[in-house]
């Protein structure tokens, strides 16, 4: 039924999509999606990248985009309908801002995108969704885990697991590994990702007989001393704070300074060398759930490390070292899923790509990728658990865990 609705929507929006995508991608000249570039005569297909390069999630967004750029370097062309197309990446910065998401999405619409990848951050994904919907352009979410991203629509897909699953995995891990009975949760006011993940963690933790003390902090908070104190006063066994990497580093500093005395836990957002760098040399325990563990695919690991180290800008965008973030692996996979959808569609028409995505499958470095037929969510049932090694400044693998 969902695919039927998607087809109907695709048909009704086809003219709108073609009109909305009549602008050019960067360096591709004018024309409809897949038009020939006037400089070379080559066929060009434009893949949009809707990601933050600034704001609270700028660090993670840059690492996600690095995976896409590396994938593009590995395979810059795609066969569509028997012809070879050069793939062009049109990149916009949504600034980690829900208020600016629609403007950034509109910029991609004007660039002639056949499909869009992103975003790091569920809030901006939700905020930009209707702009892509109205233009008839499909989007492949990479690490936006909130259920609302795809809920009730037929144009937004994603390749990552969802927060109900991730929250349950984290709650189970807290109980099974730390015998936690009381958890302190901290989210940012108005943030769909941290608020949603704390909600699902709370549901699962209370279902196992635990008690949750929940708190929120406002925009602009830089001192988390009071929240660390509150967690200690509550007698909590774990401190759960799936917030931005910017806030995470400050939380780790405050936790170490005050002797928090309990494990800090978070979701995929904290899987960053920003976090390991903040934890290094400090008396803290930091655990995260994520999508990929370095060492999972030797060819990918070696290739992207060499590529990152070959350019000082890439190295800076990866946080100053060549540690592989899971979001980079996911960005890499998302690019190739987009290529598969274009091949399956046999066309650069966004409506055809949208319809082809339902049946597109791909075996990536992060595992097998396929979409369920209700909301276009990925069929995923495992998460990796890592712990920050405070001596080496690296992530150590802990376990692969399922929600059950």
C-alpha positions as CSV (number, residue, x, y, z in Angstrom):
1,X,0.0,0.0,0.0
2,X,2.8,2.4,0.9
3,X,4.5,1.8,-2.4
4,X,1.3,2.4,-4.2
5,X,0.9,5.7,-2.4
6,X,4.5,6.6,-3.2
7,X,3.9,5.9,-6.9
8,X,0.8,8.0,-6.9
9,X,2.6,10.8,-5.1
10,X,5.5,10.5,-7.5
11,X,3.2,10.8,-10.5
12,X,1.4,13.8,-9.1
13,X,4.6,15.6,-8.2
14,X,6.6,14.7,-11.4
15,X,6.0,18.0,-13.1
16,X,6.7,19.9,-9.8
17,X,9.9,18.0,-9.3
18,X,11.1,18.7,-12.9
19,X,10.3,22.3,-12.5
20,X,11.8,22.5,-9.0
21,X,15.0,20.8,-10.2
22,X,15.5,22.8,-13.3
23,X,18.4,24.7,-11.8
24,X,21.9,23.6,-12.1
25,X,24.1,21.7,-9.7
26,X,27.5,23.2,-8.9
27,X,29.5,23.3,-12.1
28,X,26.9,21.4,-14.1
29,X,25.2,24.1,-16.1
30,X,21.5,24.4,-16.5
31,X,18.9,21.9,-17.4
32,X,16.8,19.1,-15.9
33,X,18.3,16.4,-13.6
34,X,20.9,14.4,-15.6
35,X,21.4,17.0,-18.2
36,X,24.7,17.2,-20.1
37,X,27.4,19.5,-18.7
38,X,28.2,22.1,-21.3
39,X,31.9,22.1,-20.5
40,X,32.5,18.4,-21.4
41,X,29.3,17.1,-22.9
42,X,29.3,14.4,-20.2
43,X,26.0,13.4,-18.7
44,X,25.7,14.6,-15.1
45,X,23.5,13.4,-12.2
46,X,23.4,15.5,-9.0
47,X,23.2,14.0,-5.5
48,X,22.4,16.6,-2.9
49,X,24.1,16.6,0.5
50,X,22.0,18.1,3.3
51,X,24.3,18.2,6.3
52,X,25.5,20.5,9.0
53,X,29.0,22.0,8.7
54,X,28.4,24.5,11.5
55,X,26.4,24.8,14.7
56,X,26.1,22.2,17.5
57,X,26.4,19.2,15.1
58,X,28.9,20.6,12.7
59,X,31.7,18.3,13.8
60,X,29.6,15.2,13.2
61,X,28.1,16.5,10.0
62,X,31.6,17.1,8.5
63,X,32.6,13.5,9.3
64,X,29.4,12.2,7.7
65,X,30.1,14.2,4.6
66,X,33.7,12.9,4.5
67,X,32.3,9.4,4.0
68,X,30.2,10.6,1.1
69,X,33.1,12.5,-0.5
70,X,35.4,9.5,-0.1
71,X,32.8,7.2,-1.7
72,X,32.5,9.8,-4.6
73,X,36.3,9.6,-5.1
74,X,36.1,5.8,-5.1
75,X,33.3,5.8,-7.7
76,X,32.5,9.2,-9.4
77,X,30.3,7.7,-12.2
78,X,27.2,5.6,-12.4
79,X,25.5,3.7,-15.2
80,X,21.9,4.8,-15.7
81,X,19.7,3.5,-18.5
82,X,22.8,2.2,-20.4
83,X,24.7,5.5,-20.2
84,X,27.5,6.7,-18.0
85,X,26.8,9.7,-15.8
86,X,29.3,11.8,-13.9
87,X,28.1,12.1,-10.3
88,X,28.1,15.7,-8.9
89,X,27.8,16.4,-5.2
90,X,25.8,19.5,-4.3
91,X,26.6,20.3,-0.7
92,X,24.7,22.7,1.6
93,X,25.2,23.6,5.2
94,X,21.9,23.4,7.2
95,X,23.8,24.9,10.1
96,X,22.4,22.3,12.6
97,X,19.4,24.7,12.7
98,X,15.7,23.7,12.4
99,X,14.9,27.3,11.5
100,X,17.4,27.2,8.6
101,X,16.7,23.7,7.3
102,X,14.0,24.7,4.8
103,X,16.2,27.3,3.2
104,X,19.1,24.8,2.9
105,X,16.7,22.2,1.4
106,X,15.4,24.8,-1.1
107,X,18.9,25.5,-2.2
108,X,19.3,21.8,-3.0
109,X,16.0,21.7,-4.9
110,X,17.3,24.6,-7.1
111,X,20.5,22.6,-7.9
112,X,18.8,19.9,-9.8
113,X,19.1,17.0,-7.4
114,X,17.8,13.6,-8.3
115,X,18.2,12.3,-4.7
116,X,19.5,13.9,-1.4
117,X,21.5,12.4,1.4
118,X,21.2,13.5,5.1
119,X,21.0,14.8,7.6
120,X,23.2,14.3,10.6
121,X,20.6,15.4,13.2
122,X,17.0,14.3,13.3
123,X,15.6,17.8,14.0
124,X,16.9,19.4,10.8
125,X,15.9,16.3,8.8
126,X,12.3,16.7,10.0
127,X,12.4,20.5,9.5
128,X,13.6,20.1,5.9
129,X,11.4,17.2,5.0
130,X,8.4,19.0,3.5
131,X,10.6,21.1,1.2
132,X,11.9,17.9,-0.4
133,X,8.4,16.4,-0.4
134,X,6.9,19.3,-2.2
135,X,9.6,19.3,-4.8
136,X,9.2,15.5,-5.3
137,X,12.8,14.7,-4.4
138,X,13.6,11.5,-2.4
139,X,15.9,11.7,0.6
140,X,18.1,9.0,2.1
141,X,18.7,9.6,5.8
142,X,22.1,8.5,7.0
143,X,22.2,8.7,10.8
144,X,19.0,10.6,11.7
145,X,17.4,8.1,14.1
146,X,14.2,9.7,15.3
147,X,11.1,7.8,14.1
148,X,9.4,11.1,13.0
149,X,11.9,11.5,10.1
150,X,10.1,8.9,8.0
151,X,6.8,8.6,9.8
152,X,3.8,9.1,7.6
153,X,5.7,10.0,4.4
154,X,6.8,8.2,1.2
155,X,9.9,10.3,0.2
156,X,12.2,10.0,3.2
157,X,14.1,6.8,3.7
158,X,17.0,6.0,6.0
159,X,19.8,3.4,6.3
160,X,20.3,3.6,10.1
161,X,18.6,2.0,13.1
162,X,15.9,4.0,15.0
163,X,15.8,5.5,18.5
164,X,13.2,3.1,19.9
165,X,15.7,0.3,19.1
166,X,18.8,2.3,20.2
167,X,17.1,3.4,23.4
168,X,16.2,-0.1,24.3
169,X,19.7,-1.4,23.6
170,X,21.2,1.3,25.9
171,X,18.7,0.6,28.7
172,X,19.4,-3.1,28.5
173,X,23.1,-2.5,28.5
174,X,22.8,-0.3,31.6
175,X,20.8,-2.9,33.5
176,X,22.8,-5.9,32.3
177,X,26.3,-4.5,32.7
178,X,26.0,-2.0,35.5
179,X,23.0,-3.5,37.4
180,X,21.6,0.0,37.2
181,X,18.4,0.7,39.1
182,X,18.3,4.5,38.8
183,X,19.3,6.5,35.6
184,X,19.7,10.2,35.2
185,X,18.8,11.4,31.7
186,X,19.8,14.8,30.2
187,X,18.5,16.2,26.9
188,X,18.5,19.6,25.3
189,X,15.2,21.6,25.2
190,X,13.6,21.5,21.8
191,X,16.1,18.9,20.4
192,X,14.2,16.0,18.7
193,X,17.2,13.7,18.8
194,X,18.2,13.9,22.4
195,X,14.7,14.3,23.7
196,X,13.5,11.3,21.6
197,X,16.3,9.0,22.6
198,X,15.9,9.9,26.3
199,X,12.2,9.1,26.0
200,X,12.8,5.7,24.5
201,X,15.6,4.9,27.0
202,X,13.2,5.8,29.8
203,X,10.5,3.6,28.4
204,X,12.8,0.6,28.2
205,X,14.6,1.3,31.5
206,X,11.3,1.6,33.5
207,X,10.0,-1.6,31.8
208,X,12.9,-3.4,33.4
209,X,12.0,-2.0,36.8
210,X,14.3,1.0,36.9
211,X,13.7,4.6,37.9
212,X,14.5,7.6,35.7
213,X,15.3,11.1,36.8
214,X,14.9,13.3,33.7
215,X,16.3,16.8,33.1
216,X,16.7,19.2,30.2
217,X,19.1,22.1,29.6
218,X,18.4,25.2,27.5
219,X,20.1,26.5,24.3
220,X,23.4,28.1,25.1
221,X,24.3,26.1,28.2
222,X,28.0,25.8,28.7
223,X,28.2,24.9,32.4
224,X,26.8,21.5,33.3
225,X,27.9,21.5,36.9
226,X,24.4,21.6,38.3
227,X,23.3,18.6,36.2
228,X,26.3,16.5,37.3
229,X,25.5,17.4,41.0
230,X,21.8,16.6,40.4
231,X,22.7,13.1,39.1
232,X,24.9,12.4,42.1
233,X,22.3,13.7,44.5
234,X,19.7,11.4,42.9
235,X,21.8,8.4,43.6
236,X,21.9,7.5,39.9
237,X,23.8,4.5,38.7
238,X,24.2,5.8,35.1
239,X,24.2,9.2,33.5
240,X,22.5,9.2,30.1
241,X,23.1,12.3,27.9
242,X,22.7,11.7,24.1
243,X,23.3,15.4,23.2
244,X,25.6,17.2,20.7
245,X,29.3,16.6,20.7
246,X,29.8,20.2,21.6
247,X,27.8,19.8,24.8
248,X,29.2,16.3,25.4
249,X,32.8,17.6,25.7
250,X,31.6,20.1,28.4
251,X,29.7,17.4,30.3
252,X,32.7,15.1,30.3
253,X,34.8,18.0,31.7
254,X,32.3,18.7,34.4
255,X,31.9,15.0,35.3
256,X,35.6,14.6,35.7
257,X,36.0,17.8,37.7
258,X,33.3,16.8,40.1
259,X,34.1,13.0,40.3
260,X,30.7,11.9,38.8
261,X,31.4,8.3,39.9
262,X,29.1,6.6,37.4
263,X,29.2,5.5,33.7
264,X,28.2,8.1,31.2
265,X,26.2,6.7,28.3
266,X,25.0,8.1,25.0
267,X,23.9,7.2,21.5
268,X,25.5,7.4,18.1
269,X,26.1,11.2,18.2
270,X,28.9,10.7,20.7
271,X,30.7,8.2,18.4
272,X,33.4,10.9,17.6
273,X,37.0,11.6,18.2
274,X,35.7,14.8,19.8
275,X,34.5,12.6,22.7
276,X,37.5,10.4,23.0
277,X,39.7,13.5,23.0
278,X,37.6,15.1,25.8
279,X,37.7,11.8,27.8
280,X,41.4,11.2,27.4
281,X,43.4,11.5,30.6
282,X,40.2,12.0,32.7
283,X,38.7,9.7,35.3
284,X,35.4,9.0,33.4
285,X,33.7,6.0,31.8
286,X,32.0,6.8,28.5
287,X,29.9,4.2,26.6
288,X,28.1,4.7,23.3
289,X,26.0,2.7,20.8
290,X,26.8,3.2,17.2
291,X,26.6,1.9,13.6
292,X,30.1,0.7,12.8
293,X,33.3,-0.3,14.6
294,X,36.7,0.5,13.1
295,X,38.2,-2.8,12.0
296,X,34.9,-4.1,10.5
297,X,36.1,-3.7,6.9
298,X,39.8,-3.6,6.3
299,X,39.6,-2.3,2.7
300,X,37.4,0.6,3.7
301,X,39.3,1.4,6.9
302,X,42.7,1.5,5.1
303,X,41.3,3.4,2.1
304,X,39.5,6.2,4.0
305,X,42.5,6.6,6.4
306,X,44.9,7.0,3.5
307,X,42.4,9.4,1.8
308,X,41.9,11.5,5.0
309,X,45.7,11.7,5.7
310,X,46.4,12.8,2.1
311,X,44.7,16.2,2.6
312,X,45.1,18.6,5.5
313,X,41.5,19.9,5.1
314,X,40.1,16.4,5.3
315,X,42.2,15.7,8.4
316,X,40.9,18.9,10.1
317,X,37.3,18.0,9.2
318,X,37.9,14.6,10.8
319,X,38.9,16.3,14.1
320,X,42.7,16.3,13.5
321,X,43.3,12.5,13.3
322,X,42.4,9.6,11.1
323,X,40.1,7.8,13.6
324,X,37.1,6.4,11.6
325,X,33.8,7.7,12.8
326,X,30.8,5.4,12.3
327,X,29.0,8.3,10.6
328,X,31.7,8.3,7.9
329,X,31.1,4.7,7.2
330,X,27.4,5.4,7.1
331,X,27.9,8.4,4.7
332,X,30.0,6.1,2.5
333,X,27.2,3.5,2.4
334,X,24.5,6.1,1.8
335,X,26.3,7.3,-1.4
336,X,26.4,3.8,-2.8
337,X,22.7,3.2,-1.9
338,X,21.9,6.3,-3.9
339,X,23.9,5.0,-6.9
340,X,22.0,1.6,-6.7
341,X,18.7,3.5,-6.6
342,X,19.7,5.5,-9.7
343,X,20.7,2.3,-11.5
344,X,17.5,0.6,-10.5
345,X,15.4,3.6,-11.6
346,X,17.1,3.7,-15.0
347,X,16.5,7.4,-14.9
348,X,17.7,10.6,-13.1
349,X,14.0,11.7,-12.6
350,X,13.5,12.1,-8.9
351,X,10.1,10.5,-9.0
352,X,11.6,7.3,-10.6
353,X,14.4,7.3,-8.1
354,X,11.9,7.6,-5.3
355,X,9.9,4.6,-6.5
356,X,13.1,2.5,-7.1
357,X,14.3,3.1,-3.5
358,X,11.6,0.8,-2.0
359,X,13.2,-2.2,-3.6
360,X,16.8,-1.1,-3.5
361,X,19.2,-3.3,-1.5
362,X,22.9,-2.9,-0.9
363,X,25.6,-4.7,1.1
364,X,27.7,-1.9,2.6
365,X,30.6,-1.7,5.0
366,X,28.1,-1.2,7.8
367,X,26.1,-4.3,6.8
368,X,23.2,-5.3,4.6
369,X,20.8,-2.4,3.8
370,X,17.2,-2.8,2.7
371,X,14.1,-0.8,3.4
372,X,10.9,-2.0,5.0
373,X,7.7,-1.3,3.1
374,X,5.9,0.9,5.7
375,X,8.0,4.0,6.2
376,X,11.2,3.2,4.3
377,X,13.2,2.6,7.4
378,X,16.2,0.4,7.3
379,X,15.9,-3.2,8.4
380,X,18.5,-3.2,11.2
381,X,18.7,-5.3,14.4
382,X,22.2,-4.8,15.9
383,X,24.2,-1.9,17.4
384,X,27.8,-1.7,18.3
385,X,28.7,-0.7,21.9
386,X,32.1,1.1,22.5
387,X,33.9,2.5,25.4
388,X,36.3,5.5,25.4
389,X,39.8,4.4,26.3
390,X,41.0,7.3,28.5
391,X,44.6,6.3,28.1
392,X,44.9,5.9,24.3
393,X,42.2,8.3,23.3
394,X,40.6,5.7,21.1
395,X,37.3,3.7,21.1
396,X,37.5,0.1,22.4
397,X,34.9,-2.4,21.2
398,X,32.7,-3.8,23.9
399,X,30.0,-5.9,22.3
400,X,27.4,-6.2,19.5
401,X,24.0,-5.9,21.2
402,X,20.4,-6.4,20.1
403,X,17.3,-4.9,21.7
404,X,16.2,-8.3,22.9
